[in-house]
Amino acid sequence: MKNYLSRIRRIKQEFIALRGENFRVASNGTHHKVFLSNRYVIRFRDDNPKLLLRETIFLKRLDHPLIPKVSWEGKIDKSIAMAENRLPGENINILWKTLPKVSKANIIKQVIQFLQYLRTQTKDHVYSVSTGRKYKNFSDYLTDAIKQKIIRIKKFKQTDKILRDLSSIIEKTSVKNLFSKRATIVHGDLIIHNLLTDGKNLTGVLDWELSIFGDPDYDLFRLFYYQECAKAYQEQGIDETFEADYMDNLIAAILKSNLIKNKKIFQKKYRFVRAIFYLNALYWASNSDNPQKNLNELIIQWNKKSGVKYLSI
């Protein structure tokens, strides 16, 4: 901790606006070390400083009241740090279960409006903040490093059947041509933990390290998959943040909105992308501290086909 406090003192010397601010360590921030004052947020990413720098560059391109504005970035020791304005409110996962219905409905409506805004921000190529790479098309982004992942997953015998299932979907080349050639901003991780609220409205959208310029439907695919995961947590009795309730409300609103332009094309794309999501989850599980347990949980979830209902919306 002393090391970070020393870095913050050095940042204050370079960025005068921070000199009157008192910073405290944030309670969350899985991959970052995050410090908060009343007006600013300082983030460090020692394990992957280049990723934080790419996120900073990406955020500077955006201009929306729900998106943090980068105030300063620079090299501190061998790492990268960035300071951004602190948006008002608390993480929705902390407050959701206590919010009145009218506030929940208002927040959901504003998330839909934010998704619509993202679709207005276009680029002529596919780009991923996470990998730092441009891609010829969106399917190349989705299948990046897929062969290496399959090799790793195959080391576990119980994955034989699910890999056959996933491969039969992913290898359908005709689906790859359905992804939009018009790249728009995709946040990539619009879970309840990355959103802020003042108890009445949506006040912030955080954590842009998974953002991309890609297919406009990709955020929806991620949300449908998150609902499937949230349902699994709910069934296991570990949904302490009531994320399943949030996801149910959000998905219902998405299905009533005009975000899905062509249901048949959407279904075909989602079937493909959902298989990619499961493959990536299997890869994570195969590298986890308890691979056998985590792999088996994913296999059980896949066999339940709990996400198949979105293939016939």
C-alpha positions, -999 to 999 in steps of 0.1 A, spaced: 0 0 0 29 24 8 41 19 -27 8 31 -42 5 61 -18 40 71 -29 29 69 -65 -2 90 -58 20 117 -43 41 117 -75 10 120 -96 -2 149 -76 31 167 -84 24 163 -121 -14 169 -120 -21 200 -100 -59 194 -98 -53 164 -75 -32 182 -49 -62 190 -27 -77 155 -30 -75 128 -3 -76 93 -18 -87 61 -2 -85 26 -16 -117 14 -33 -136 -17 -21 -137 -32 -56 -115 -33 -87 -107 -69 -96 -78 -63 -120 -69 -27 -110 -57 -11 -79 -83 17 -75 -82 48 -53 -110 73 -48 -113 109 -38 -145 130 -38 -138 141 -74 -114 117 -90 -104 81 -95 -69 69 -98 -63 35 -113 -31 14 -116 -27 -18 -136 7 -33 -127 0 -67 -143 -9 -53 -177 0 -16 -179 -3 -15 -217 -40 -26 -214 -47 4 -191 -30 27 -216 -51 13 -245 -83 18 -224 -72 53 -216 -67 61 -254 -101 45 -261 -119 65 -234 -105 98 -248 -124 92 -280 -157 91 -262 -179 120 -250 -210 110 -230 -221 120 -195 -222 84 -183 -186 77 -195 -156 87 -173 -133 114 -187 -96 108 -185 -79 138 -168 -44 125 -167 -23 94 -176 14 87 -174 41 63 -165 49 57 -128 78 35 -121 74 6 -146 36 9 -146 9 30 -161 -16 51 -140 -46 71 -150 -68 96 -133 -104 102 -144 -133 122 -131 -154 104 -105 -190 99 -116 -217 101 -89 -235 72 -73 -227 37 -62 -224 4 -80 -258 -9 -89 -250 -44 -75 -248 -28 -40 -282 -11 -43 -303 -31 -67 -322 -53 -41 -333 -22 -21 -343 0 -50 -381 8 -56 -397 -6 -88 -399 29 -103 -361 34 -99 -354 -1 -114 -376 6 -144 -359 40 -149 -324 26 -148 -333 -2 -172 -347 23 -196 -315 44 -194 -293 13 -200 -314 7 -232 -308 43 -242 -271 39 -236 -270 8 -258 -287 28 -285 -261 56 -281 -232 31 -285 -246 21 -319 -243 57 -332 -205 56 -326 -190 39 -357 -156 29 -371 -145 14 -404 -126 -15 -388 -129 -40 -359 -106 -33 -330 -103 -47 -295 -89 -28 -265 -82 -61 -247 -59 -75 -274 -48 -41 -289 -54 -56 -324 -73 -47 -355 -92 -75 -373 -103 -80 -408 -138 -89 -397 -157 -95 -365 -156 -133 -367 -118 -132 -367 -120 -113 -334 -144 -139 -320 -122 -169 -330 -88 -153 -321 -65 -180 -306 -94 -205 -307 -71 -235 -317 -48 -230 -288 -77 -228 -264 -92 -261 -277 -58 -278 -274 -58 -268 -237 -94 -278 -230 -89 -312 -247 -65 -322 -219 -95 -329 -198 -114 -360 -208 -148 -348 -196 -149 -320 -222 -150 -344 -252 -188 -342 -258 -192 -304 -251 -162 -297 -274 -180 -317 -302 -212 -297 -296 -194 -264 -297 -172 -272 -327 -203 -283 -347 -216 -247 -342 -184 -227 -345 -173 -245 -377 -203 -233 -397 -186 -208 -419 -219 -194 -433 -227 -177 -400 -195 -157 -400 -207 -137 -430 -238 -125 -410 -218 -102 -387 -221 -65 -395 -193 -49 -415 -203 -16 -398 -184 -16 -365 -199 3 -336 -187 7 -300 -194 -23 -278 -187 -20 -240 -184 -57 -237 -191 -61 -200 -223 -43 -191 -229 -63 -159 -245 -49 -128 -211 -44 -112 -199 -19 -139 -229 5 -136 -235 33 -112 -267 47 -98 -278 75 -74 -308 54 -64 -330 69 -92 -310 71 -124 -281 55 -142 -252 77 -134 -221 59 -148 -207 31 -170 -173 19 -158 -146 -6 -168 -139 -3 -206 -110 -27 -209 -132 -52 -228 -146 -26 -252 -143 -30 -289 -154 -16 -322 -174 -45 -335 -208 -60 -343 -237 -38 -329 -254 -69 -314 -224 -81 -294 -234 -63 -262 -268 -79 -264 -252 -114 -268 -231 -107 -238 -262 -97 -218 -282 -128 -228 -253 -150 -218 -249 -131 -185 -286 -138 -177 -279 -175 -182 -250 -173 -158 -270 -152 -133 -298 -178 -133 -272 -205 -125 -259 -184 -95 -295 -180 -84 -302 -217 -85 -270 -223 -65 -282 -197 -39 -252 -175 -44 -269 -145 -62 -263 -121 -34 -265 -90 -56 -299 -101 -72 -282 -100 -106 -307 -125 -120 -335 -100 -112 -316 -72 -129 -309 -93 -159 -345 -105 -162 -357 -69 -162 -331 -58 -187 -335 -87 -212 -373 -82 -211 -368 -45 -220 -343 -54 -248 -368 -77 -263 -395 -50 -263 -371 -24 -278 -360 -18 -314 -324 -30 -307 -329 -64 -324 -334 -55 -361 -337 -90 -376 -347 -118 -352 -336 -147 -375 -302 -132 -382 -298 -123 -345 -306 -159 -335 -281 -174 -359 -254 -150 -347 -262 -156 -311 -260 -194 -315 -225 -190 -328 -214 -164 -302 -228 -183 -273 -207 -213 -284 -177 -190 -283 -186 -178 -248 -188 -214 -236 -155 -222 -252 -138 -192 -235 -154 -202 -202 -140 -238 -206 -106 -224 -213 -108 -203 -182 -119 -233 -162 -91 -255 -176 -66 -229 -162 -83 -223 -129 -72 -236 -95 -100 -263 -95 -104 -272 -132 -123 -305 -128 -150 -288 -106 -153 -257 -128 -154 -277 -161 -181 -299 -147 -203 -270 -137 -200 -255 -172 -208 -288 -188 -239 -292 -166 -250 -257 -175 -245 -263 -212 -265 -296 -211 -294 -278 -194 -297 -256 -226 -308 -228 -204 -298 -202 -230 -315 -219 -260 -347 -199 -256 -330 -169 -271 -324 -189 -303 -362 -187 -309 -372 -152 -297 
